[in-house]
Amino acid sequence: MFAEKSWGSFKVIDVETESMTIKVTLNAGHSMNYHSHRNRDEVWVVISGEGKTIVDGMEQKVKAGDVITMSAGCRHTVIADTELKLIEVQLGTDINVHDKQKFALEY
């Protein structure tokens, strides 16, 4: 599955029983919503570009090679300073598009 969005694009690379792997491309100046998941953990591996993540209110600069781990319930987003590509691995027994709660980002 591949989709283009206003913020960039994503492509599902692999789907297993308890994991899904996605390649995400964020356009410079764009970000994901600040959100959390009740039923899954996520791991992001930055493969190119620069930006920052905000995980439970803590901001961190990221670049190629950085790995960010978020447990279920953790609020998180990524903001692209340049075009930013990452591999997102979703881990859990109930991975679905409805498991997403959005929050206002105040930082």
Biopython code that builds the backbone (N, CA, C, O; Angstrom):
import numpy as np
from Bio.PDB.StructureBuilder import StructureBuilder

atoms = [
    (1, "MET", "N", (0.836, -1.171, 0.000)),
    (1, "MET", "CA", (0.000, 0.000, 0.000)),
    (1, "MET", "C", (0.888, 1.244, 0.000)),
    (1, "MET", "O", (1.862, 1.324, 0.749)),
    (2, "PHE", "N", (0.545, 2.194, -0.834)),
    (2, "PHE", "CA", (1.286, 3.454, -0.955)),
    (2, "PHE", "C", (0.273, 4.590, -0.964)),
    (2, "PHE", "O", (-0.794, 4.469, -1.567)),
    (3, "ALA", "N", (0.603, 5.695, -0.297)),
    (3, "ALA", "CA", (-0.291, 6.850, -0.321)),
    (3, "ALA", "C", (0.520, 8.133, -0.280)),
    (3, "ALA", "O", (1.510, 8.242, 0.444)),
    (4, "GLU", "N", (0.079, 9.104, -1.072)),
    (4, "GLU", "CA", (0.664, 10.437, -1.014)),
    (4, "GLU", "C", (-0.257, 11.304, -0.185)),
    (4, "GLU", "O", (-1.479, 11.246, -0.328)),
    (5, "LYS", "N", (0.334, 12.110, 0.685)),
    (5, "LYS", "CA", (-0.405, 12.989, 1.578)),
    (5, "LYS", "C", (0.106, 14.408, 1.399)),
    (5, "LYS", "O", (1.094, 14.623, 0.698)),
    (6, "SER", "N", (-0.551, 15.378, 2.021)),
    (6, "SER", "CA", (-0.093, 16.767, 1.940)),
    (6, "SER", "C", (1.270, 16.939, 2.605)),
    (6, "SER", "O", (2.027, 17.835, 2.232)),
    (7, "TRP", "N", (1.591, 16.098, 3.578)),
    (7, "TRP", "CA", (2.857, 16.181, 4.315)),
    (7, "TRP", "C", (3.974, 15.347, 3.699)),
    (7, "TRP", "O", (5.133, 15.512, 4.078)),
    (8, "GLY", "N", (3.658, 14.458, 2.761)),
    (8, "GLY", "CA", (4.659, 13.566, 2.172)),
    (8, "GLY", "C", (4.010, 12.298, 1.657)),
    (8, "GLY", "O", (2.996, 12.350, 0.960)),
    (9, "SER", "N", (4.600, 11.141, 2.004)),
    (9, "SER", "CA", (4.049, 9.868, 1.537)),
    (9, "SER", "C", (4.465, 8.743, 2.476)),
    (9, "SER", "O", (5.356, 8.898, 3.312)),
    (10, "PHE", "N", (3.785, 7.596, 2.311)),
    (10, "PHE", "CA", (4.199, 6.397, 3.041)),
    (10, "PHE", "C", (3.960, 5.169, 2.179)),
    (10, "PHE", "O", (3.094, 5.155, 1.304)),
    (11, "LYS", "N", (4.748, 4.145, 2.448)),
    (11, "LYS", "CA", (4.637, 2.881, 1.727)),
    (11, "LYS", "C", (4.777, 1.738, 2.723)),
    (11, "LYS", "O", (5.772, 1.655, 3.444)),
    (12, "VAL", "N", (3.781, 0.860, 2.762)),
    (12, "VAL", "CA", (3.858, -0.324, 3.619)),
    (12, "VAL", "C", (4.839, -1.296, 2.985)),
    (12, "VAL", "O", (4.674, -1.698, 1.833)),
    (13, "ILE", "N", (5.863, -1.671, 3.744)),
    (13, "ILE", "CA", (6.914, -2.550, 3.241)),
    (13, "ILE", "C", (6.637, -4.001, 3.601)),
    (13, "ILE", "O", (6.869, -4.902, 2.795)),
    (14, "ASP", "N", (6.134, -4.229, 4.829)),
    (14, "ASP", "CA", (5.951, -5.601, 5.299)),
    (14, "ASP", "C", (4.843, -5.640, 6.351)),
    (14, "ASP", "O", (4.720, -4.724, 7.164)),
    (15, "VAL", "N", (4.039, -6.702, 6.331)),
    (15, "VAL", "CA", (3.002, -6.911, 7.334)),
    (15, "VAL", "C", (3.133, -8.333, 7.866)),
    (15, "VAL", "O", (3.116, -9.302, 7.108)),
    (16, "GLU", "N", (3.263, -8.433, 9.185)),
    (16, "GLU", "CA", (3.329, -9.721, 9.868)),
    (16, "GLU", "C", (2.188, -9.764, 10.883)),
    (16, "GLU", "O", (1.441, -8.795, 11.015)),
    (17, "THR", "N", (2.052, -10.869, 11.594)),
    (17, "THR", "CA", (0.981, -11.013, 12.576)),
    (17, "THR", "C", (1.040, -9.942, 13.658)),
    (17, "THR", "O", (0.006, -9.389, 14.032)),
    (18, "GLU", "N", (2.238, -9.637, 14.169)),
    (18, "GLU", "CA", (2.357, -8.669, 15.259)),
    (18, "GLU", "C", (3.301, -7.515, 14.924)),
    (18, "GLU", "O", (3.891, -6.909, 15.818)),
    (19, "SER", "N", (3.441, -7.210, 13.615)),
    (19, "SER", "CA", (4.260, -6.058, 13.231)),
    (19, "SER", "C", (3.872, -5.561, 11.841)),
    (19, "SER", "O", (3.348, -6.303, 11.009)),
    (20, "MET", "N", (4.152, -4.266, 11.623)),
    (20, "MET", "CA", (3.981, -3.666, 10.305)),
    (20, "MET", "C", (5.162, -2.717, 10.107)),
    (20, "MET", "O", (5.518, -1.962, 11.012)),
    (21, "THR", "N", (5.762, -2.760, 8.926)),
    (21, "THR", "CA", (6.911, -1.920, 8.625)),
    (21, "THR", "C", (6.545, -0.976, 7.480)),
    (21, "THR", "O", (6.039, -1.402, 6.441)),
    (22, "ILE", "N", (6.813, 0.323, 7.696)),
    (22, "ILE", "CA", (6.393, 1.358, 6.759)),
    (22, "ILE", "C", (7.563, 2.294, 6.485)),
    (22, "ILE", "O", (8.298, 2.651, 7.405)),
    (23, "LYS", "N", (7.742, 2.697, 5.223)),
    (23, "LYS", "CA", (8.706, 3.743, 4.879)),
    (23, "LYS", "C", (7.925, 5.038, 4.768)),
    (23, "LYS", "O", (6.974, 5.137, 3.993)),
    (24, "VAL", "N", (8.335, 6.038, 5.553)),
    (24, "VAL", "CA", (7.657, 7.329, 5.595)),
    (24, "VAL", "C", (8.594, 8.401, 5.038)),
    (24, "VAL", "O", (9.771, 8.447, 5.397)),
    (25, "THR", "N", (8.074, 9.258, 4.163)),
    (25, "THR", "CA", (8.816, 10.415, 3.669)),
    (25, "THR", "C", (8.030, 11.659, 4.049)),
    (25, "THR", "O", (6.893, 11.847, 3.617)),
    (26, "LEU", "N", (8.659, 12.519, 4.872)),
    (26, "LEU", "CA", (8.044, 13.783, 5.266)),
    (26, "LEU", "C", (8.691, 14.901, 4.475)),
    (26, "LEU", "O", (9.917, 14.992, 4.415)),
    (27, "ASN", "N", (7.878, 15.756, 3.866)),
    (27, "ASN", "CA", (8.413, 16.914, 3.153)),
    (27, "ASN", "C", (8.968, 17.916, 4.152)),
    (27, "ASN", "O", (8.481, 18.007, 5.279)),
    (28, "ALA", "N", (9.988, 18.671, 3.745)),
    (28, "ALA", "CA", (10.590, 19.692, 4.608)),
    (28, "ALA", "C", (9.519, 20.635, 5.136)),
    (28, "ALA", "O", (8.655, 21.096, 4.390)),
    (29, "GLY", "N", (9.589, 20.915, 6.441)),
    (29, "GLY", "CA", (8.639, 21.821, 7.061)),
    (29, "GLY", "C", (7.333, 21.189, 7.490)),
    (29, "GLY", "O", (6.463, 21.874, 8.028)),
    (30, "HIS", "N", (7.178, 19.897, 7.264)),
    (30, "HIS", "CA", (5.942, 19.200, 7.625)),
    (30, "HIS", "C", (6.167, 18.277, 8.821)),
    (30, "HIS", "O", (7.302, 17.999, 9.208)),
    (31, "SER", "N", (5.062, 17.813, 9.393)),
    (31, "SER", "CA", (5.154, 16.938, 10.565)),
    (31, "SER", "C", (3.971, 15.982, 10.613)),
    (31, "SER", "O", (2.977, 16.151, 9.907)),
    (32, "MET", "N", (4.110, 14.979, 11.463)),
    (32, "MET", "CA", (2.985, 14.107, 11.786)),
    (32, "MET", "C", (2.182, 14.809, 12.878)),
    (32, "MET", "O", (2.678, 15.743, 13.509)),
    (33, "ASN", "N", (0.951, 14.367, 13.104)),
    (33, "ASN", "CA", (0.182, 14.844, 14.248)),
    (33, "ASN", "C", (0.867, 14.370, 15.523)),
    (33, "ASN", "O", (1.533, 13.334, 15.529)),
    (34, "TYR", "N", (0.703, 15.131, 16.607)),
    (34, "TYR", "CA", (1.166, 14.688, 17.928)),
    (34, "TYR", "C", (0.120, 13.683, 18.385)),
    (34, "TYR", "O", (-1.047, 14.037, 18.552)),
    (35, "HIS", "N", (0.526, 12.427, 18.591)),
    (35, "HIS", "CA", (-0.452, 11.371, 18.815)),
    (35, "HIS", "C", (0.120, 10.255, 19.675)),
    (35, "HIS", "O", (1.311, 10.226, 19.986)),
    (36, "SER", "N", (-0.763, 9.338, 20.049)),
    (36, "SER", "CA", (-0.338, 8.129, 20.764)),
    (36, "SER", "C", (-1.156, 6.951, 20.250)),
    (36, "SER", "O", (-2.147, 7.116, 19.539)),
    (37, "HIS", "N", (-0.713, 5.764, 20.631)),
    (37, "HIS", "CA", (-1.409, 4.528, 20.286)),
    (37, "HIS", "C", (-1.614, 3.722, 21.562)),
    (37, "HIS", "O", (-0.701, 3.606, 22.379)),
    (38, "ARG", "N", (-2.770, 3.184, 21.729)),
    (38, "ARG", "CA", (-3.082, 2.394, 22.925)),
    (38, "ARG", "C", (-2.514, 0.978, 22.824)),
    (38, "ARG", "O", (-2.078, 0.407, 23.823)),
    (39, "ASN", "N", (-2.520, 0.414, 21.614)),
    (39, "ASN", "CA", (-2.237, -1.018, 21.477)),
    (39, "ASN", "C", (-0.948, -1.370, 20.755)),
    (39, "ASN", "O", (-0.751, -2.526, 20.382)),
    (40, "ARG", "N", (-0.063, -0.395, 20.549)),
    (40, "ARG", "CA", (1.177, -0.752, 19.846)),
    (40, "ARG", "C", (2.340, 0.146, 20.250)),
    (40, "ARG", "O", (2.165, 1.308, 20.617)),
    (41, "ASP", "N", (3.514, -0.430, 20.170)),
    (41, "ASP", "CA", (4.765, 0.294, 20.317)),
    (41, "ASP", "C", (5.229, 0.670, 18.913)),
    (41, "ASP", "O", (4.806, 0.060, 17.931)),
    (42, "GLU", "N", (6.102, 1.680, 18.819)),
    (42, "GLU", "CA", (6.668, 2.051, 17.528)),
    (42, "GLU", "C", (8.161, 2.298, 17.670)),
    (42, "GLU", "O", (8.645, 2.749, 18.709)),
    (43, "VAL", "N", (8.877, 1.988, 16.589)),
    (43, "VAL", "CA", (10.298, 2.293, 16.494)),
    (43, "VAL", "C", (10.502, 3.012, 15.166)),
    (43, "VAL", "O", (10.072, 2.533, 14.117)),
    (44, "TRP", "N", (11.167, 4.172, 15.222)),
    (44, "TRP", "CA", (11.508, 4.922, 14.014)),
    (44, "TRP", "C", (13.004, 4.875, 13.813)),
    (44, "TRP", "O", (13.765, 5.135, 14.745)),
    (45, "VAL", "N", (13.438, 4.548, 12.609)),
    (45, "VAL", "CA", (14.849, 4.618, 12.230)),
    (45, "VAL", "C", (14.947, 5.675, 11.135)),
    (45, "VAL", "O", (14.375, 5.513, 10.057)),
    (46, "VAL", "N", (15.673, 6.761, 11.414)),
    (46, "VAL", "CA", (15.834, 7.828, 10.437)),
    (46, "VAL", "C", (16.854, 7.372, 9.401)),
    (46, "VAL", "O", (17.978, 7.018, 9.756)),
    (47, "ILE", "N", (16.477, 7.377, 8.122)),
    (47, "ILE", "CA", (17.397, 6.909, 7.075)),
    (47, "ILE", "C", (17.977, 8.043, 6.243)),
    (47, "ILE", "O", (19.001, 7.859, 5.585)),
    (48, "SER", "N", (17.330, 9.234, 6.258)),
    (48, "SER", "CA", (17.927, 10.406, 5.603)),
    (48, "SER", "C", (17.209, 11.660, 6.071)),
    (48, "SER", "O", (16.057, 11.619, 6.502)),
    (49, "GLY", "N", (17.925, 12.782, 5.974)),
    (49, "GLY", "CA", (17.353, 14.065, 6.333)),
    (49, "GLY", "C", (17.601, 14.433, 7.783)),
    (49, "GLY", "O", (18.273, 13.720, 8.529)),
    (50, "GLU", "N", (17.024, 15.593, 8.162)),
    (50, "GLU", "CA", (17.168, 16.096, 9.527)),
    (50, "GLU", "C", (15.839, 16.652, 10.000)),
    (50, "GLU", "O", (15.019, 17.110, 9.204)),
    (51, "GLY", "N", (15.642, 16.607, 11.298)),
    (51, "GLY", "CA", (14.425, 17.146, 11.886)),
    (51, "GLY", "C", (14.483, 17.024, 13.381)),
    (51, "GLY", "O", (15.558, 17.018, 13.979)),
    (52, "LYS", "N", (13.302, 16.927, 13.990)),
    (52, "LYS", "CA", (13.253, 16.727, 15.432)),
    (52, "LYS", "C", (12.046, 15.887, 15.782)),
    (52, "LYS", "O", (11.032, 15.892, 15.083)),
    (53, "THR", "N", (12.178, 15.167, 16.879)),
    (53, "THR", "CA", (11.063, 14.413, 17.424)),
    (53, "THR", "C", (10.643, 15.075, 18.726)),
    (53, "THR", "O", (11.445, 15.716, 19.405)),
    (54, "ILE", "N", (9.390, 14.909, 19.054)),
    (54, "ILE", "CA", (8.897, 15.289, 20.370)),
    (54, "ILE", "C", (8.207, 14.042, 20.920)),
    (54, "ILE", "O", (7.208, 13.577, 20.371)),
    (55, "VAL", "N", (8.754, 13.515, 22.005)),
    (55, "VAL", "CA", (8.251, 12.295, 22.623)),
    (55, "VAL", "C", (7.891, 12.627, 24.070)),
    (55, "VAL", "O", (8.760, 12.957, 24.876)),
    (56, "ASP", "N", (6.608, 12.537, 24.386)),
    (56, "ASP", "CA", (6.101, 12.915, 25.712)),
    (56, "ASP", "C", (6.641, 14.271, 26.152)),
    (56, "ASP", "O", (7.068, 14.443, 27.293)),
    (57, "GLY", "N", (6.614, 15.236, 25.222)),
    (57, "GLY", "CA", (7.007, 16.604, 25.530)),
    (57, "GLY", "C", (8.494, 16.903, 25.446)),
    (57, "GLY", "O", (8.891, 18.063, 25.557)),
    (58, "MET", "N", (9.329, 15.886, 25.253)),
    (58, "MET", "CA", (10.778, 16.092, 25.184)),
    (58, "MET", "C", (11.236, 16.164, 23.727)),
    (58, "MET", "O", (11.018, 15.235, 22.950)),
    (59, "GLU", "N", (11.875, 17.285, 23.368)),
    (59, "GLU", "CA", (12.329, 17.513, 21.997)),
    (59, "GLU", "C", (13.753, 17.003, 21.810)),
    (59, "GLU", "O", (14.602, 17.167, 22.687)),
    (60, "GLN", "N", (14.008, 16.377, 20.646)),
    (60, "GLN", "CA", (15.338, 15.849, 20.329)),
    (60, "GLN", "C", (15.591, 16.027, 18.837)),
    (60, "GLN", "O", (14.737, 15.683, 18.020)),
    (61, "LYS", "N", (16.751, 16.560, 18.474)),
    (61, "LYS", "CA", (17.128, 16.649, 17.062)),
    (61, "LYS", "C", (17.443, 15.239, 16.568)),
    (61, "LYS", "O", (17.994, 14.419, 17.303)),
    (62, "VAL", "N", (17.077, 14.965, 15.285)),
    (62, "VAL", "CA", (17.348, 13.648, 14.708)),
    (62, "VAL", "C", (17.949, 13.794, 13.320)),
    (62, "VAL", "O", (17.720, 14.778, 12.616)),
    (63, "LYS", "N", (18.733, 12.773, 12.947)),
    (63, "LYS", "CA", (19.379, 12.722, 11.636)),
    (63, "LYS", "C", (19.526, 11.261, 11.260)),
    (63, "LYS", "O", (19.183, 10.374, 12.042)),
    (64, "ALA", "N", (20.039, 11.008, 10.058)),
    (64, "ALA", "CA", (20.209, 9.630, 9.571)),
    (64, "ALA", "C", (20.971, 8.794, 10.592)),
    (64, "ALA", "O", (21.999, 9.223, 11.117)),
    (65, "GLY", "N", (20.462, 7.605, 10.868)),
    (65, "GLY", "CA", (21.078, 6.681, 11.803)),
    (65, "GLY", "C", (20.467, 6.701, 13.190)),
    (65, "GLY", "O", (20.689, 5.778, 13.974)),
    (66, "ASP", "N", (19.696, 7.740, 13.512)),
    (66, "ASP", "CA", (19.071, 7.816, 14.832)),
    (66, "ASP", "C", (17.887, 6.864, 14.926)),
    (66, "ASP", "O", (17.182, 6.627, 13.945)),
    (67, "VAL", "N", (17.681, 6.319, 16.135)),
    (67, "VAL", "CA", (16.585, 5.390, 16.401)),
    (67, "VAL", "C", (15.767, 5.953, 17.561)),
    (67, "VAL", "O", (16.315, 6.305, 18.605)),
    (68, "ILE", "N", (14.455, 6.033, 17.368)),
    (68, "ILE", "CA", (13.552, 6.557, 18.380)),
    (68, "ILE", "C", (12.550, 5.453, 18.705)),
    (68, "ILE", "O", (11.941, 4.872, 17.806)),
    (69, "THR", "N", (12.383, 5.168, 20.005)),
    (69, "THR", "CA", (11.485, 4.102, 20.441)),
    (69, "THR", "C", (10.362, 4.693, 21.281)),
    (69, "THR", "O", (10.615, 5.440, 22.227)),
    (70, "MET", "N", (9.127, 4.360, 20.938)),
    (70, "MET", "CA", (7.957, 4.839, 21.668)),
    (70, "MET", "C", (7.111, 3.660, 22.126)),
    (70, "MET", "O", (6.709, 2.818, 21.322)),
    (71, "SER", "N", (6.847, 3.609, 23.423)),
    (71, "SER", "CA", (5.976, 2.575, 23.973)),
    (71, "SER", "C", (4.521, 2.958, 23.769)),
    (71, "SER", "O", (4.211, 4.131, 23.560)),
    (72, "ALA", "N", (3.638, 1.994, 23.826)),
    (72, "ALA", "CA", (2.202, 2.256, 23.733)),
    (72, "ALA", "C", (1.823, 3.291, 24.784)),
    (72, "ALA", "O", (2.286, 3.233, 25.923)),
    (73, "GLY", "N", (0.971, 4.244, 24.389)),
    (73, "GLY", "CA", (0.535, 5.296, 25.298)),
    (73, "GLY", "C", (1.394, 6.540, 25.272)),
    (73, "GLY", "O", (0.982, 7.582, 25.782)),
    (74, "CYS", "N", (2.570, 6.458, 24.693)),
    (74, "CYS", "CA", (3.513, 7.572, 24.617)),
    (74, "CYS", "C", (3.071, 8.543, 23.516)),
    (74, "CYS", "O", (2.753, 8.119, 22.405)),
    (75, "ARG", "N", (3.053, 9.844, 23.825)),
    (75, "ARG", "CA", (2.703, 10.855, 22.817)),
    (75, "ARG", "C", (3.954, 11.183, 22.005)),
    (75, "ARG", "O", (5.036, 11.359, 22.566)),
    (76, "HIS", "N", (3.801, 11.265, 20.673)),
    (76, "HIS", "CA", (4.971, 11.461, 19.835)),
    (76, "HIS", "C", (4.643, 12.109, 18.494)),
    (76, "HIS", "O", (3.522, 12.014, 17.995)),
    (77, "THR", "N", (5.652, 12.773, 17.923)),
    (77, "THR", "CA", (5.569, 13.327, 16.585)),
    (77, "THR", "C", (6.984, 13.472, 16.049)),
    (77, "THR", "O", (7.960, 13.371, 16.792)),
    (78, "VAL", "N", (7.078, 13.707, 14.758)),
    (78, "VAL", "CA", (8.351, 14.030, 14.119)),
    (78, "VAL", "C", (8.108, 15.222, 13.198)),
    (78, "VAL", "O", (7.086, 15.297, 12.517)),
    (79, "ILE", "N", (9.062, 16.152, 13.188)),
    (79, "ILE", "CA", (8.972, 17.374, 12.400)),
    (79, "ILE", "C", (10.188, 17.417, 11.477)),
    (79, "ILE", "O", (11.320, 17.317, 11.949)),
    (80, "ALA", "N", (9.972, 17.565, 10.174)),
    (80, "ALA", "CA", (11.050, 17.533, 9.192)),
    (80, "ALA", "C", (11.597, 18.937, 8.948)),
    (80, "ALA", "O", (10.856, 19.833, 8.544)),
    (81, "ASP", "N", (12.897, 19.130, 9.194)),
    (81, "ASP", "CA", (13.568, 20.377, 8.812)),
    (81, "ASP", "C", (13.927, 20.329, 7.330)),
    (81, "ASP", "O", (13.770, 21.316, 6.612)),
    (82, "THR", "N", (14.411, 19.172, 6.879)),
    (82, "THR", "CA", (14.672, 18.890, 5.467)),
    (82, "THR", "C", (13.776, 17.707, 5.102)),
    (82, "THR", "O", (13.086, 17.177, 5.973)),
    (83, "GLU", "N", (13.768, 17.284, 3.845)),
    (83, "GLU", "CA", (13.038, 16.049, 3.545)),
    (83, "GLU", "C", (13.582, 14.972, 4.475)),
    (83, "GLU", "O", (14.794, 14.779, 4.565)),
    (84, "LEU", "N", (12.701, 14.281, 5.155)),
    (84, "LEU", "CA", (13.079, 13.304, 6.175)),
    (84, "LEU", "C", (12.470, 11.959, 5.828)),
    (84, "LEU", "O", (11.259, 11.842, 5.640)),
    (85, "LYS", "N", (13.318, 10.947, 5.746)),
    (85, "LYS", "CA", (12.832, 9.592, 5.468)),
    (85, "LYS", "C", (13.110, 8.731, 6.685)),
    (85, "LYS", "O", (14.188, 8.787, 7.275)),
    (86, "LEU", "N", (12.110, 7.931, 7.049)),
    (86, "LEU", "CA", (12.295, 7.025, 8.180)),
    (86, "LEU", "C", (11.568, 5.720, 7.926)),
    (86, "LEU", "O", (10.619, 5.637, 7.147)),
    (87, "ILE", "N", (12.057, 4.709, 8.617)),
    (87, "ILE", "CA", (11.387, 3.410, 8.634)),
    (87, "ILE", "C", (10.649, 3.336, 9.964)),
    (87, "ILE", "O", (11.250, 3.485, 11.028)),
    (88, "GLU", "N", (9.347, 3.104, 9.896)),
    (88, "GLU", "CA", (8.528, 2.984, 11.102)),
    (88, "GLU", "C", (8.137, 1.525, 11.259)),
    (88, "GLU", "O", (7.547, 0.929, 10.358)),
    (89, "VAL", "N", (8.469, 0.950, 12.415)),
    (89, "VAL", "CA", (8.073, -0.424, 12.724)),
    (89, "VAL", "C", (7.040, -0.361, 13.837)),
    (89, "VAL", "O", (7.319, 0.135, 14.929)),
    (90, "GLN", "N", (5.855, -0.861, 13.557)),
    (90, "GLN", "CA", (4.770, -0.910, 14.534)),
    (90, "GLN", "C", (4.741, -2.321, 15.111)),
    (90, "GLN", "O", (4.748, -3.303, 14.369)),
    (91, "LEU", "N", (4.709, -2.415, 16.437)),
    (91, "LEU", "CA", (4.754, -3.708, 17.112)),
    (91, "LEU", "C", (3.574, -3.843, 18.058)),
    (91, "LEU", "O", (3.357, -2.981, 18.910)),
    (92, "GLY", "N", (2.809, -4.923, 17.915)),
    (92, "GLY", "CA", (1.671, -5.147, 18.804)),
    (92, "GLY", "C", (0.761, -6.224, 18.270)),
    (92, "GLY", "O", (0.905, -6.680, 17.135)),
    (93, "THR", "N", (-0.185, -6.628, 19.108)),
    (93, "THR", "CA", (-1.109, -7.697, 18.716)),
    (93, "THR", "C", (-2.346, -7.154, 18.019)),
    (93, "THR", "O", (-3.089, -7.919, 17.403)),
    (94, "ASP", "N", (-2.586, -5.825, 18.105)),
    (94, "ASP", "CA", (-3.776, -5.236, 17.493)),
    (94, "ASP", "C", (-3.376, -3.962, 16.751)),
    (94, "ASP", "O", (-3.660, -2.858, 17.215)),
    (95, "ILE", "N", (-2.724, -4.111, 15.610)),
    (95, "ILE", "CA", (-2.281, -2.974, 14.810)),
    (95, "ILE", "C", (-3.397, -2.613, 13.832)),
    (95, "ILE", "O", (-3.747, -3.403, 12.955)),
    (96, "ASN", "N", (-3.956, -1.398, 13.996)),
    (96, "ASN", "CA", (-4.976, -0.952, 13.056)),
    (96, "ASN", "C", (-5.020, 0.569, 13.023)),
    (96, "ASN", "O", (-4.526, 1.232, 13.936)),
    (97, "VAL", "N", (-5.614, 1.117, 11.968)),
    (97, "VAL", "CA", (-5.620, 2.565, 11.743)),
    (97, "VAL", "C", (-6.454, 3.323, 12.778)),
    (97, "VAL", "O", (-6.292, 4.535, 12.923)),
    (98, "HIS", "N", (-7.335, 2.639, 13.491)),
    (98, "HIS", "CA", (-8.203, 3.303, 14.460)),
    (98, "HIS", "C", (-7.527, 3.502, 15.816)),
    (98, "HIS", "O", (-8.062, 4.192, 16.683)),
    (99, "ASP", "N", (-6.358, 2.900, 15.999)),
    (99, "ASP", "CA", (-5.627, 3.009, 17.271)),
    (99, "ASP", "C", (-4.737, 4.248, 17.246)),
    (99, "ASP", "O", (-3.511, 4.141, 17.257)),
    (100, "LYS", "N", (-5.362, 5.421, 17.214)),
    (100, "LYS", "CA", (-4.601, 6.670, 17.180)),
    (100, "LYS", "C", (-5.402, 7.752, 17.887)),
    (100, "LYS", "O", (-6.543, 8.030, 17.519)),
    (101, "GLN", "N", (-4.798, 8.363, 18.906)),
    (101, "GLN", "CA", (-5.418, 9.479, 19.593)),
    (101, "GLN", "C", (-4.556, 10.706, 19.364)),
    (101, "GLN", "O", (-3.358, 10.680, 19.649)),
    (102, "LYS", "N", (-5.152, 11.795, 18.847)),
    (102, "LYS", "CA", (-4.418, 13.010, 18.527)),
    (102, "LYS", "C", (-4.478, 13.992, 19.691)),
    (102, "LYS", "O", (-5.453, 14.031, 20.442)),
    (103, "PHE", "N", (-3.408, 14.792, 19.825)),
    (103, "PHE", "CA", (-3.309, 15.779, 20.896)),
    (103, "PHE", "C", (-2.820, 17.107, 20.322)),
    (103, "PHE", "O", (-2.169, 17.135, 19.277)),
    (104, "ALA", "N", (-3.135, 18.199, 21.002)),
    (104, "ALA", "CA", (-2.575, 19.498, 20.637)),
    (104, "ALA", "C", (-1.108, 19.506, 21.070)),
    (104, "ALA", "O", (-0.764, 19.012, 22.144)),
    (105, "LEU", "N", (-0.270, 20.061, 20.239)),
    (105, "LEU", "CA", (1.160, 20.126, 20.548)),
    (105, "LEU", "C", (1.483, 21.495, 21.106)),
    (105, "LEU", "O", (1.306, 22.511, 20.433)),
    (106, "GLU", "N", (1.958, 21.516, 22.339)),
    (106, "GLU", "CA", (2.344, 22.766, 22.994)),
    (106, "GLU", "C", (3.791, 22.661, 23.400)),
    (106, "GLU", "O", (4.127, 21.954, 24.350)),
    (107, "TYR", "N", (4.652, 23.363, 22.684)),
    (107, "TYR", "CA", (6.074, 23.379, 23.052)),
    (107, "TYR", "C", (6.699, 24.677, 22.657)),
    (107, "TYR", "O", (7.892, 24.881, 22.884)),
]
sb = StructureBuilder()
sb.init_structure("model")
sb.init_model(0)
sb.init_chain("A")
sb.init_seg("    ")
for serial, (resi, resn, name, xyz) in enumerate(atoms, 1):
    if name == "N":
        sb.init_residue(resn, " ", resi, " ")
    sb.init_atom(name, np.array(xyz, "f"), 0.0, 1.0, " ", f" {name:<3s}", serial, name[0])
structure = sb.get_structure()
